[in-house]
Amino acid sequence: MLSAEQIRPLLDLAFESSQLNLPERRSGKVRDWYTMPGKQRLIVTTDRLSAFDRNLAVVPYKGQVLNQLAAWWFEQTEDVIDNHLVGIPDPNAALVLEVEPFPVEVIVRGYITGVTTTALWYRYALGEREIYGYRFGEGMQKNQQLPEAIITPTTKDGPTGHDERLTCAEVVSQSYLDAGSWEKIQAAALAIFKRGQEVALNAGMILVDTKYEFGRAADGRIVLIDEVHTPDSSRFWKADSYVERFATGEEPENFDKEFIRRTYADFGYRGEGEVPTVPADLWVQASQRYIQIYELLTGQSFEPGDYPVNPRLVANLQKGGYFK
């Protein structure tokens, strides 16, 4: 893993935005994407880090980790369901099929936890026992493992501008998806999650919950899209201390970007008002955390790409014939 001394000089060079001479550039919280010939898209993953629905910082190597880790997981799960990945022309870029995304996010949960309004524990702590169409018994504890993983779907940016909760039955009854497609997606999501938990446990981590997205390709296939089992889309805990900490009522040791949210919460920030200034070392630690998760999950050494990213990205795309 890279040392703090190797990362700190790159804080001012972190990759905030791609600058490519390609048509139809669009941007999300973390990714920029461009329309390419042959019904394909180029997705560029930047170093932008978001939490509380806000972009808070740019973290060196974060984009590379997300891009390469997602590609690794696509390869590990392609026997379960097809995915949209075509190739990786640069450490921060992926060429993918252009697909029609489904309007439902597929959240798979293995534990009852979380503090956001869509989280299981949040609803349970309010006294709800029928959540997402599932019945939960009395006496459950926060961070307790569920008897089996469950799917808790949400809409994408509902009427309020935020994800809205759905039951699995409502996905079909409210015409978000047809019954056959939804059945296939649920089976794939549970199988991918099971594999993710196995890989994570071998790496000393617990895959707690995650988000998947699916879409329909031009030839009619349902494919897995976006990202898979990254620190941005998933919650990870350290496995070796979970049992003892759960027994004593302590919070599990998280192994994702949750520590960043907690740091901001310690400054009194939960997404409203002016974003406070935090120590620069937080972003050095964040970079190391992303790299460490990549290395633990894949079993591979992280090979850092050159900074600044944009010149390298342009050179690699020119080499690949994407533009002159």
C-alpha positions as CSV (number, residue, x, y, z in Angstrom):
1,M,0.0,0.0,0.0
2,L,1.1,3.6,-0.7
3,S,2.5,5.6,2.3
4,A,1.1,8.9,3.5
5,E,4.3,10.5,2.2
6,Q,3.5,9.2,-1.3
7,I,-0.1,10.4,-1.3
8,R,0.1,13.8,0.4
9,P,1.9,15.6,-2.5
10,L,-1.0,14.5,-4.8
11,L,-3.8,16.1,-2.8
12,D,-3.7,19.2,-5.0
13,L,-3.5,17.1,-8.2
14,A,-6.4,14.9,-7.4
15,F,-8.6,14.2,-10.4
16,E,-11.7,16.4,-10.1
17,S,-13.1,16.5,-13.7
18,S,-12.3,14.9,-17.0
19,Q,-11.5,17.2,-20.0
20,L,-12.0,15.2,-23.2
21,N,-12.8,16.4,-26.7
22,L,-15.7,13.9,-27.0
23,P,-19.4,14.6,-27.6
24,E,-22.3,14.7,-25.1
25,R,-20.4,14.9,-21.8
26,R,-22.5,14.4,-18.7
27,S,-21.6,14.2,-15.1
28,G,-22.8,12.6,-11.9
29,K,-21.5,12.8,-8.4
30,V,-18.4,10.8,-9.1
31,R,-18.4,9.9,-12.8
32,D,-18.3,11.7,-16.1
33,W,-19.5,9.9,-19.2
34,Y,-19.4,10.4,-23.0
35,T,-21.4,8.9,-25.9
36,M,-19.2,6.8,-28.1
37,P,-19.8,5.1,-31.5
38,G,-21.4,1.7,-31.7
39,K,-23.9,2.2,-28.9
40,Q,-21.2,2.5,-26.3
41,R,-20.2,4.9,-23.6
42,L,-17.0,6.0,-22.0
43,I,-17.3,6.3,-18.2
44,V,-14.6,8.2,-16.5
45,T,-14.4,7.8,-12.7
46,T,-13.0,10.9,-11.0
47,D,-11.5,11.3,-7.5
48,R,-14.6,13.2,-6.3
49,L,-15.9,12.0,-2.9
50,S,-19.5,12.5,-2.0
51,A,-21.4,12.0,1.3
52,F,-24.6,13.5,2.6
53,D,-25.5,14.0,-1.1
54,R,-22.7,16.6,-1.4
55,N,-19.3,16.5,-3.1
56,L,-16.9,17.1,-0.2
57,A,-13.4,16.6,-1.6
58,V,-11.2,14.9,-4.2
59,V,-9.2,12.0,-3.0
60,P,-6.1,10.8,-4.9
61,Y,-6.5,7.3,-6.5
62,K,-10.1,7.0,-5.4
63,G,-11.4,7.0,-9.0
64,Q,-8.8,4.5,-10.1
65,V,-9.7,2.1,-7.2
66,L,-13.5,2.4,-8.0
67,N,-12.9,1.8,-11.7
68,Q,-10.6,-1.1,-11.4
69,L,-12.3,-2.7,-8.5
70,A,-15.7,-2.6,-10.3
71,A,-14.0,-4.2,-13.4
72,W,-12.6,-6.9,-11.2
73,W,-16.0,-7.7,-9.7
74,F,-17.6,-7.7,-13.1
75,E,-15.2,-10.4,-14.1
76,Q,-15.8,-12.4,-10.9
77,T,-19.6,-12.4,-11.4
78,E,-20.0,-12.7,-15.2
79,D,-21.0,-16.3,-14.8
80,V,-24.0,-15.1,-12.7
81,I,-25.2,-12.4,-15.1
82,D,-23.8,-10.4,-18.0
83,N,-22.5,-6.9,-17.4
84,H,-22.0,-3.8,-19.5
85,L,-18.2,-3.7,-19.4
86,V,-16.4,-3.7,-22.7
87,G,-12.9,-2.7,-21.7
88,I,-10.6,-0.6,-19.5
89,P,-8.6,1.8,-21.7
90,D,-7.2,3.7,-18.7
91,P,-7.0,3.1,-15.0
92,N,-9.8,5.7,-14.5
93,A,-11.9,4.9,-17.5
94,A,-14.2,2.1,-18.7
95,L,-15.8,1.5,-22.1
96,V,-19.3,0.1,-21.6
97,L,-22.3,-0.9,-23.6
98,E,-25.0,1.8,-23.8
99,V,-28.0,0.3,-21.9
100,E,-31.4,1.5,-20.7
101,P,-31.1,1.6,-16.9
102,F,-34.0,0.3,-14.9
103,P,-35.6,2.8,-12.6
104,V,-35.0,0.7,-9.5
105,E,-32.0,0.4,-7.3
106,V,-31.5,-3.0,-5.9
107,I,-30.3,-2.8,-2.3
108,V,-29.3,-6.2,-0.7
109,R,-28.9,-6.3,3.1
110,G,-27.3,-9.0,5.2
111,Y,-27.6,-7.1,8.6
112,I,-30.1,-4.8,10.3
113,T,-28.1,-1.5,10.5
114,G,-27.9,2.0,9.2
115,V,-29.0,5.5,10.3
116,T,-30.5,7.0,7.1
117,T,-34.2,7.1,6.6
118,T,-34.2,4.2,4.2
119,A,-32.1,2.0,6.5
120,L,-33.5,-1.1,8.2
121,W,-32.4,-0.1,11.7
122,Y,-33.7,3.4,11.4
123,R,-37.2,2.1,10.6
124,Y,-37.0,-0.6,13.2
125,A,-35.9,1.8,15.9
126,L,-38.9,4.0,15.1
127,G,-41.1,1.0,16.0
128,E,-41.9,-0.4,12.6
129,R,-42.0,-4.1,12.3
130,E,-43.2,-4.4,8.7
131,I,-40.4,-2.9,6.6
132,Y,-40.0,-3.2,2.8
133,G,-42.7,-5.9,2.9
134,Y,-40.7,-8.1,5.4
135,R,-41.8,-8.9,9.0
136,F,-39.2,-8.3,11.7
137,G,-39.6,-9.8,15.1
138,E,-39.2,-8.1,18.5
139,G,-35.9,-7.9,20.3
140,M,-33.6,-7.4,17.4
141,Q,-30.4,-5.5,18.0
142,K,-28.6,-3.0,15.8
143,N,-26.0,-4.5,13.5
144,Q,-27.5,-8.0,14.0
145,Q,-27.1,-10.5,11.1
146,L,-30.3,-11.3,9.3
147,P,-31.3,-15.0,8.9
148,E,-30.8,-14.5,5.2
149,A,-30.0,-11.6,2.9
150,I,-33.0,-9.6,1.7
151,I,-33.7,-7.2,-1.1
152,T,-35.0,-3.8,-0.3
153,P,-35.5,-1.9,-3.5
154,T,-35.8,1.9,-3.9
155,T,-36.7,4.2,-6.7
156,K,-34.1,6.4,-8.3
157,D,-34.8,10.1,-7.4
158,G,-38.5,9.8,-6.6
159,P,-40.9,12.7,-6.4
160,T,-39.0,14.2,-3.4
161,G,-35.8,14.2,-5.3
162,H,-34.5,11.3,-3.1
163,D,-34.7,7.5,-3.4
164,E,-38.2,6.3,-2.2
165,R,-38.7,2.9,-0.5
166,L,-40.5,0.1,-2.4
167,T,-41.4,-3.5,-1.5
168,C,-40.4,-6.2,-3.9
169,A,-44.1,-6.7,-4.8
170,E,-44.5,-3.0,-5.6
171,V,-41.7,-3.1,-8.2
172,V,-44.1,-5.1,-10.4
173,S,-47.5,-3.8,-9.2
174,Q,-46.4,-0.2,-9.8
175,S,-45.0,-1.1,-13.2
176,Y,-41.4,-0.3,-12.6
177,L,-40.5,-3.7,-14.0
178,D,-42.3,-6.7,-15.5
179,A,-42.5,-9.8,-13.3
180,G,-40.1,-11.9,-15.3
181,S,-37.3,-9.3,-15.4
182,W,-37.7,-8.6,-11.7
183,E,-37.5,-12.2,-10.8
184,K,-34.2,-12.6,-12.8
185,I,-32.8,-9.5,-11.3
186,Q,-33.5,-10.6,-7.7
187,A,-32.0,-14.0,-8.3
188,A,-28.8,-12.4,-9.8
189,A,-28.6,-9.8,-7.0
190,L,-28.7,-12.4,-4.2
191,A,-26.2,-14.7,-6.0
192,I,-23.8,-11.8,-6.5
193,F,-24.2,-10.7,-2.9
194,K,-23.5,-14.2,-1.7
195,R,-20.3,-14.4,-3.7
196,G,-19.3,-10.9,-2.5
197,Q,-19.7,-12.0,1.1
198,E,-17.5,-15.1,0.5
199,V,-14.7,-13.0,-1.1
200,A,-14.9,-10.4,1.6
201,L,-14.8,-12.9,4.4
202,N,-11.7,-14.4,2.9
203,A,-10.2,-10.9,3.0
204,G,-11.1,-10.4,6.6
205,M,-14.2,-8.3,6.0
206,I,-17.9,-8.6,6.2
207,L,-20.0,-7.4,3.2
208,V,-22.9,-5.9,5.2
209,D,-25.1,-4.4,2.4
210,T,-24.7,-3.1,-1.1
211,K,-26.4,-1.4,-4.0
212,Y,-26.7,-2.9,-7.5
213,E,-28.0,-1.4,-10.7
214,F,-29.2,-3.2,-13.8
215,G,-30.3,-2.2,-17.3
216,R,-31.4,-3.6,-20.6
217,A,-29.0,-3.8,-23.5
218,A,-29.9,-3.1,-27.1
219,D,-30.2,-6.9,-27.7
220,G,-32.7,-7.3,-24.9
221,R,-30.4,-8.8,-22.3
222,I,-30.6,-7.8,-18.7
223,V,-27.1,-6.7,-17.6
224,L,-25.4,-5.5,-14.4
225,I,-24.2,-1.9,-14.6
226,D,-22.6,0.9,-12.7
227,E,-20.3,-0.5,-9.9
228,V,-20.1,-3.6,-7.8
229,H,-18.9,-4.1,-4.2
230,T,-16.9,-0.9,-4.0
231,P,-16.4,1.2,-0.9
232,D,-18.8,3.7,-2.4
233,S,-21.6,1.3,-3.1
234,S,-21.2,-1.1,-0.2
235,R,-20.7,-1.2,3.6
236,F,-17.9,-3.3,4.9
237,W,-17.0,-4.2,8.5
238,K,-13.9,-5.9,9.9
239,A,-14.7,-9.5,10.5
240,D,-12.3,-10.4,13.3
241,S,-13.8,-7.9,15.8
242,Y,-17.4,-8.0,14.8
243,V,-18.7,-10.8,17.2
244,E,-17.1,-9.3,20.3
245,R,-18.1,-5.7,19.5
246,F,-21.7,-6.8,18.7
247,A,-21.9,-8.7,22.0
248,T,-20.8,-5.6,24.0
249,G,-23.1,-3.2,22.0
250,E,-20.2,-1.5,20.3
251,E,-20.3,-0.3,16.7
252,P,-18.5,-2.6,14.3
253,E,-15.2,-1.4,12.9
254,N,-16.1,-0.1,9.5
255,F,-14.0,-0.7,6.5
256,D,-15.5,1.7,4.0
257,K,-16.0,5.5,3.7
258,E,-18.3,5.6,6.8
259,F,-15.4,7.0,8.8
260,I,-15.5,10.2,6.7
261,R,-19.2,10.7,7.5
262,R,-18.4,10.2,11.2
263,T,-15.6,12.8,11.0
264,Y,-18.0,15.4,9.6
265,A,-20.7,14.4,12.1
266,D,-18.1,15.1,14.8
267,F,-17.8,18.6,13.4
268,G,-21.6,18.9,13.6
269,Y,-22.2,18.5,9.9
270,R,-24.8,16.2,8.5
271,G,-25.4,17.6,5.1
272,E,-27.0,21.0,5.9
273,G,-25.4,24.4,5.8
274,E,-21.7,25.3,5.1
275,V,-19.3,22.4,4.7
276,P,-16.7,22.5,7.5
277,T,-13.0,22.4,6.8
278,V,-11.4,19.2,7.9
279,P,-7.7,18.2,8.3
280,A,-6.0,17.3,5.0
281,D,-4.8,14.1,6.6
282,L,-8.4,12.8,6.5
283,W,-8.1,12.6,2.7
284,V,-4.7,10.9,2.9
285,Q,-6.3,8.3,5.2
286,A,-9.2,8.0,2.8
287,S,-6.9,7.4,-0.1
288,Q,-5.1,4.7,1.8
289,R,-8.4,3.1,2.9
290,Y,-9.6,2.8,-0.7
291,I,-6.3,1.3,-1.8
292,Q,-6.3,-1.2,1.1
293,I,-9.8,-2.4,0.3
294,Y,-8.8,-2.9,-3.3
295,E,-5.8,-4.9,-2.3
296,L,-7.6,-7.0,0.3
297,L,-10.5,-7.9,-2.0
298,T,-8.6,-8.6,-5.2
299,G,-5.4,-10.0,-3.6
300,Q,-3.5,-7.8,-6.1
301,S,-1.0,-5.0,-5.5
302,F,-2.4,-1.6,-6.4
303,E,-0.5,-0.1,-9.3
304,P,-0.9,3.7,-9.1
305,G,-1.5,5.5,-12.4
306,D,0.4,8.7,-13.2
307,Y,-0.8,12.1,-11.9
308,P,-2.1,14.5,-13.2
309,V,-4.8,12.2,-14.7
310,N,-6.1,14.2,-17.6
311,P,-2.9,14.1,-19.8
312,R,-2.5,10.4,-19.1
313,L,-6.2,9.7,-19.9
314,V,-6.0,11.6,-23.2
315,A,-2.8,9.8,-24.2
316,N,-4.3,6.4,-23.4
317,L,-7.5,7.1,-25.3
318,Q,-5.6,8.4,-28.3
319,K,-3.5,5.2,-28.2
320,G,-6.7,3.2,-28.2
321,G,-8.0,5.1,-31.2
322,Y,-10.9,6.8,-29.4
323,F,-10.0,10.2,-30.8
324,K,-7.1,11.9,-32.5
